[in-house]
Amino acid sequence: MSGPRPRLKFKGPETVDCTVIQRETPTAPVRTCIGCRKRELAVDLLRVAAVRDGNGKCAVSVDSAGNLPGRGAWLHPVQQCLNAAVRRRAFARALRITGSPDTSAVEEFFSALPA
């Protein structure tokens, strides 16, 4: 036993570094595309949401106004990201629904986009 431990002494505010670091962070919300997994500003992505039809099945719908209820997922408005999301079954995982949802409404929306 070596006895009592020495007490630390407060040396005052002159030892505290109070510099504020300014970062280049975007002020708008950032979301992740479920197709390519890249992070972008939410204004650059397209929101999709799951809607239930009368039979209890889920369909994925484009939410361009951003006001559909429930959990949403985000996608770049390019065909490659849609294909990757469908291939990886990312809609069901991102929207937390069971089974494979009907993505025909989203595919129609993407086919109407200019190339």
JOHUVEN-V983164 format. One record per backbone hydrogen bond with DSSP energy under -1.0 kcal/mol. CO is the residue of the C=O (numbers start at 1). NH is the residue of the N-H. If there is no record, write none. Layout:
CO	NH
CO	NH
This chain:
12	15
13	16
23	25
29	42
31	40
33	37
38	33
40	31
41	44
42	45
46	75
47	63
48	73
49	61
51	59
53	56
57	53
58	102
59	51
61	49
73	48
74	34
75	46
76	78
78	82
79	83
80	84
81	85
82	86
83	87
84	88
85	90
89	93
90	94
91	95
92	97
102	60
103	107
104	108
105	109
106	110
107	111
108	112
